[in-house]
């Protein structure tokens, strides 16, 4: 379940590896951002519907398939895919969902770069 009880979330980290989700959220919190975590697309979509989520960091290789976040007609905040699928696969993903993705980044992402991208995503929302 989410780690934050606030009604407004600057960034929702969706990753099924607890250590990765937690460390990513901690990096963002160190920059003053309100970060929450979930481990599934279903939990993420429920949070988007119940809270003011301003951006999403998505591990595309979730056990329940990160691609599911794009199904249906939902208004989603800017999505940042952060995954270990490789740069070519990320580029293909950007082409496939370009209008729904803010950025695609290959893991590992340097902390300052991650913070900058999330802040930019929030500004566009």
C-alpha atoms as an extended CHARMM CRD file, in Angstrom:
* protein
*
       125  EXT
         1         1  UNK       CA              0.0000000000        0.0000000000        0.0000000000  PROA      1               0.0000000000
         2         2  UNK       CA              1.0110000000        3.6510000000       -0.3760000000  PROA      2               0.0000000000
         3         3  UNK       CA              3.4870000000        5.1100000000        2.0810000000  PROA      3               0.0000000000
         4         4  UNK       CA              1.8410000000        8.5360000000        2.2180000000  PROA      4               0.0000000000
         5         5  UNK       CA             -1.4890000000        9.5850000000        3.7100000000  PROA      5               0.0000000000
         6         6  UNK       CA             -1.6200000000       13.0100000000        2.0650000000  PROA      6               0.0000000000
         7         7  UNK       CA             -4.4590000000       13.7170000000       -0.3800000000  PROA      7               0.0000000000
         8         8  UNK       CA             -1.9450000000       15.3020000000       -2.7640000000  PROA      8               0.0000000000
         9         9  UNK       CA              1.0110000000       13.2830000000       -4.0470000000  PROA      9               0.0000000000
        10        10  UNK       CA              3.7220000000       14.9220000000       -6.1340000000  PROA      10              0.0000000000
        11        11  UNK       CA              4.9800000000       11.6040000000       -7.4530000000  PROA      11              0.0000000000
        12        12  UNK       CA              3.7360000000        8.0350000000       -7.2360000000  PROA      12              0.0000000000
        13        13  UNK       CA              6.4800000000        5.4190000000       -7.6010000000  PROA      13              0.0000000000
        14        14  UNK       CA              5.0990000000        2.1750000000       -9.0580000000  PROA      14              0.0000000000
        15        15  UNK       CA              7.6400000000       -0.6150000000       -8.6760000000  PROA      15              0.0000000000
        16        16  UNK       CA              7.2550000000       -4.2200000000       -7.5100000000  PROA      16              0.0000000000
        17        17  UNK       CA             10.7420000000       -4.2720000000       -5.9900000000  PROA      17              0.0000000000
        18        18  UNK       CA             10.2370000000       -2.7820000000       -2.4980000000  PROA      18              0.0000000000
        19        19  UNK       CA             13.8570000000       -1.6550000000       -2.1100000000  PROA      19              0.0000000000
        20        20  UNK       CA             13.7940000000        0.1720000000       -5.4570000000  PROA      20              0.0000000000
        21        21  UNK       CA             10.4320000000        1.8080000000       -4.7450000000  PROA      21              0.0000000000
        22        22  UNK       CA             11.5270000000        2.8790000000       -1.2780000000  PROA      22              0.0000000000
        23        23  UNK       CA             14.9250000000        4.2460000000       -2.3220000000  PROA      23              0.0000000000
        24        24  UNK       CA             13.4020000000        6.1140000000       -5.2790000000  PROA      24              0.0000000000
        25        25  UNK       CA             10.7590000000        7.6790000000       -3.0110000000  PROA      25              0.0000000000
        26        26  UNK       CA             13.4570000000        8.5860000000       -0.4650000000  PROA      26              0.0000000000
        27        27  UNK       CA             15.5070000000       10.3740000000       -3.1380000000  PROA      27              0.0000000000
        28        28  UNK       CA             12.4510000000       12.3810000000       -4.1740000000  PROA      28              0.0000000000
        29        29  UNK       CA             11.5180000000       13.1790000000       -0.5670000000  PROA      29              0.0000000000
        30        30  UNK       CA             15.0560000000       14.4620000000        0.0190000000  PROA      30              0.0000000000
        31        31  UNK       CA             14.2640000000       17.0830000000       -2.6480000000  PROA      31              0.0000000000
        32        32  UNK       CA             11.0880000000       18.1330000000       -0.8100000000  PROA      32              0.0000000000
        33        33  UNK       CA              8.6450000000       16.1780000000       -2.9630000000  PROA      33              0.0000000000
        34        34  UNK       CA              5.7160000000       14.2490000000       -1.5100000000  PROA      34              0.0000000000
        35        35  UNK       CA              6.2880000000       10.7060000000       -2.7720000000  PROA      35              0.0000000000
        36        36  UNK       CA              4.1760000000        7.5900000000       -2.3140000000  PROA      36              0.0000000000
        37        37  UNK       CA              4.7080000000        4.0310000000       -3.5230000000  PROA      37              0.0000000000
        38        38  UNK       CA              2.6240000000        1.1760000000       -4.8580000000  PROA      38              0.0000000000
        39        39  UNK       CA              3.6920000000       -2.1810000000       -6.2230000000  PROA      39              0.0000000000
        40        40  UNK       CA              0.9850000000       -2.8150000000       -8.8380000000  PROA      40              0.0000000000
        41        41  UNK       CA             -0.7820000000       -0.9700000000      -11.6340000000  PROA      41              0.0000000000
        42        42  UNK       CA             -4.1240000000       -1.7180000000       -9.9530000000  PROA      42              0.0000000000
        43        43  UNK       CA             -3.0080000000        0.0400000000       -6.7450000000  PROA      43              0.0000000000
        44        44  UNK       CA             -1.5700000000        2.9160000000       -8.7690000000  PROA      44              0.0000000000
        45        45  UNK       CA             -4.8010000000        3.4910000000      -10.6950000000  PROA      45              0.0000000000
        46        46  UNK       CA             -6.8100000000        3.3530000000       -7.4620000000  PROA      46              0.0000000000
        47        47  UNK       CA             -4.5410000000        6.0220000000       -5.9850000000  PROA      47              0.0000000000
        48        48  UNK       CA             -4.8390000000        8.1970000000       -9.1080000000  PROA      48              0.0000000000
        49        49  UNK       CA             -8.6320000000        8.0210000000       -8.7760000000  PROA      49              0.0000000000
        50        50  UNK       CA             -8.6770000000        8.8030000000       -5.0440000000  PROA      50              0.0000000000
        51        51  UNK       CA             -5.9160000000       11.4010000000       -4.7120000000  PROA      51              0.0000000000
        52        52  UNK       CA             -4.3580000000       14.3050000000       -6.5540000000  PROA      52              0.0000000000
        53        53  UNK       CA             -1.3660000000       12.4950000000       -8.0800000000  PROA      53              0.0000000000
        54        54  UNK       CA              0.7820000000       14.9340000000      -10.0500000000  PROA      54              0.0000000000
        55        55  UNK       CA              3.1920000000       12.4800000000      -11.7170000000  PROA      55              0.0000000000
        56        56  UNK       CA              3.9650000000        8.7510000000      -11.9040000000  PROA      56              0.0000000000
        57        57  UNK       CA              7.2570000000        6.9000000000      -12.0840000000  PROA      57              0.0000000000
        58        58  UNK       CA              6.5080000000        3.4980000000      -13.5820000000  PROA      58              0.0000000000
        59        59  UNK       CA              8.6870000000        0.4020000000      -13.7430000000  PROA      59              0.0000000000
        60        60  UNK       CA              7.5200000000       -0.9680000000      -17.0690000000  PROA      60              0.0000000000
        61        61  UNK       CA              8.5360000000       -4.5240000000      -16.1140000000  PROA      61              0.0000000000
        62        62  UNK       CA              6.1310000000       -4.9510000000      -13.2150000000  PROA      62              0.0000000000
        63        63  UNK       CA              4.9940000000       -8.4620000000      -12.3710000000  PROA      63              0.0000000000
        64        64  UNK       CA              1.4320000000       -7.4100000000      -13.2610000000  PROA      64              0.0000000000
        65        65  UNK       CA              2.5760000000       -5.7740000000      -16.5250000000  PROA      65              0.0000000000
        66        66  UNK       CA              3.2680000000       -2.0340000000      -16.4240000000  PROA      66              0.0000000000
        67        67  UNK       CA              1.6520000000       -1.6950000000      -19.8630000000  PROA      67              0.0000000000
        68        68  UNK       CA             -1.7580000000       -2.0430000000      -18.1800000000  PROA      68              0.0000000000
        69        69  UNK       CA             -1.5440000000        1.5370000000      -16.9670000000  PROA      69              0.0000000000
        70        70  UNK       CA             -2.2810000000        2.6730000000      -20.5190000000  PROA      70              0.0000000000
        71        71  UNK       CA             -5.4480000000        0.5700000000      -20.8890000000  PROA      71              0.0000000000
        72        72  UNK       CA             -8.8570000000        2.1830000000      -20.7970000000  PROA      72              0.0000000000
        73        73  UNK       CA             -9.7760000000        5.8080000000      -21.0580000000  PROA      73              0.0000000000
        74        74  UNK       CA             -8.2220000000        7.4210000000      -18.0250000000  PROA      74              0.0000000000
        75        75  UNK       CA             -6.8290000000       10.8530000000      -17.4970000000  PROA      75              0.0000000000
        76        76  UNK       CA             -3.3810000000       10.2050000000      -16.1130000000  PROA      76              0.0000000000
        77        77  UNK       CA             -0.7640000000       12.5750000000      -14.7720000000  PROA      77              0.0000000000
        78        78  UNK       CA              2.5880000000       12.7230000000      -16.6030000000  PROA      78              0.0000000000
        79        79  UNK       CA              4.1610000000        9.2540000000      -16.6550000000  PROA      79              0.0000000000
        80        80  UNK       CA              7.8960000000        8.6900000000      -16.3900000000  PROA      80              0.0000000000
        81        81  UNK       CA              8.9800000000        5.1730000000      -17.2800000000  PROA      81              0.0000000000
        82        82  UNK       CA             12.0860000000        4.1280000000      -15.3880000000  PROA      82              0.0000000000
        83        83  UNK       CA             13.0790000000        0.6040000000      -16.3290000000  PROA      83              0.0000000000
        84        84  UNK       CA             15.9030000000       -1.7790000000      -17.0100000000  PROA      84              0.0000000000
        85        85  UNK       CA             14.4800000000       -2.8770000000      -20.3680000000  PROA      85              0.0000000000
        86        86  UNK       CA             17.2650000000       -1.1590000000      -22.3210000000  PROA      86              0.0000000000
        87        87  UNK       CA             17.4880000000        2.0420000000      -24.2980000000  PROA      87              0.0000000000
        88        88  UNK       CA             16.1710000000        0.5950000000      -27.5940000000  PROA      88              0.0000000000
        89        89  UNK       CA             13.0970000000       -0.8740000000      -25.8960000000  PROA      89              0.0000000000
        90        90  UNK       CA             12.5260000000        2.4220000000      -24.0770000000  PROA      90              0.0000000000
        91        91  UNK       CA             12.7220000000        4.2950000000      -27.3850000000  PROA      91              0.0000000000
        92        92  UNK       CA             10.1290000000        1.9200000000      -28.8870000000  PROA      92              0.0000000000
        93        93  UNK       CA              7.9180000000        2.4550000000      -25.8520000000  PROA      93              0.0000000000
        94        94  UNK       CA              8.2030000000        6.2250000000      -26.2980000000  PROA      94              0.0000000000
        95        95  UNK       CA              7.0720000000        5.8760000000      -29.9260000000  PROA      95              0.0000000000
        96        96  UNK       CA              4.1610000000        3.6170000000      -28.9450000000  PROA      96              0.0000000000
        97        97  UNK       CA              2.8830000000        5.8050000000      -26.0820000000  PROA      97              0.0000000000
        98        98  UNK       CA              4.6290000000        9.0960000000      -26.8340000000  PROA      98              0.0000000000
        99        99  UNK       CA              1.6270000000       11.2990000000      -26.1890000000  PROA      99              0.0000000000
       100       100  UNK       CA              1.0470000000        9.6520000000      -22.7910000000  PROA      100             0.0000000000
       101       101  UNK       CA              4.6720000000        9.5280000000      -21.6230000000  PROA      101             0.0000000000
       102       102  UNK       CA              6.6040000000       12.4250000000      -20.2050000000  PROA      102             0.0000000000
       103       103  UNK       CA              9.9580000000       10.6180000000      -20.2610000000  PROA      103             0.0000000000
       104       104  UNK       CA             11.5960000000        7.2060000000      -20.5040000000  PROA      104             0.0000000000
       105       105  UNK       CA             14.7890000000        6.5860000000      -18.5420000000  PROA      105             0.0000000000
       106       106  UNK       CA             17.0250000000        3.5210000000      -18.2870000000  PROA      106             0.0000000000
       107       107  UNK       CA             17.9230000000        2.3220000000      -14.7930000000  PROA      107             0.0000000000
       108       108  UNK       CA             19.9900000000        3.2680000000      -12.9520000000  PROA      108             0.0000000000
       109       109  UNK       CA             19.0150000000        6.9320000000      -13.0830000000  PROA      109             0.0000000000
       110       110  UNK       CA             21.2910000000        9.4230000000      -11.3130000000  PROA      110             0.0000000000
       111       111  UNK       CA             19.3810000000       10.9680000000       -8.3620000000  PROA      111             0.0000000000
       112       112  UNK       CA             19.7390000000       14.5820000000       -9.5070000000  PROA      112             0.0000000000
       113       113  UNK       CA             18.5110000000       13.6660000000      -13.0100000000  PROA      113             0.0000000000
       114       114  UNK       CA             15.5280000000       11.8440000000      -11.4960000000  PROA      114             0.0000000000
       115       115  UNK       CA             14.6230000000       14.8500000000       -9.3480000000  PROA      115             0.0000000000
       116       116  UNK       CA             14.9260000000       17.2380000000      -12.3140000000  PROA      116             0.0000000000
       117       117  UNK       CA             12.7050000000       15.0870000000      -14.5550000000  PROA      117             0.0000000000
       118       118  UNK       CA             10.0210000000       14.6850000000      -11.8700000000  PROA      118             0.0000000000
       119       119  UNK       CA              9.9780000000       18.4140000000      -11.1270000000  PROA      119             0.0000000000
       120       120  UNK       CA              9.6270000000       19.1450000000      -14.8450000000  PROA      120             0.0000000000
       121       121  UNK       CA              6.7730000000       16.6420000000      -15.1300000000  PROA      121             0.0000000000
       122       122  UNK       CA              4.9530000000       18.2500000000      -12.2110000000  PROA      122             0.0000000000
       123       123  UNK       CA              5.3330000000       21.6900000000      -13.7880000000  PROA      123             0.0000000000
       124       124  UNK       CA              3.6510000000       20.4920000000      -17.0010000000  PROA      124             0.0000000000
       125       125  UNK       CA              0.6970000000       18.9240000000      -15.2080000000  PROA      125             0.0000000000
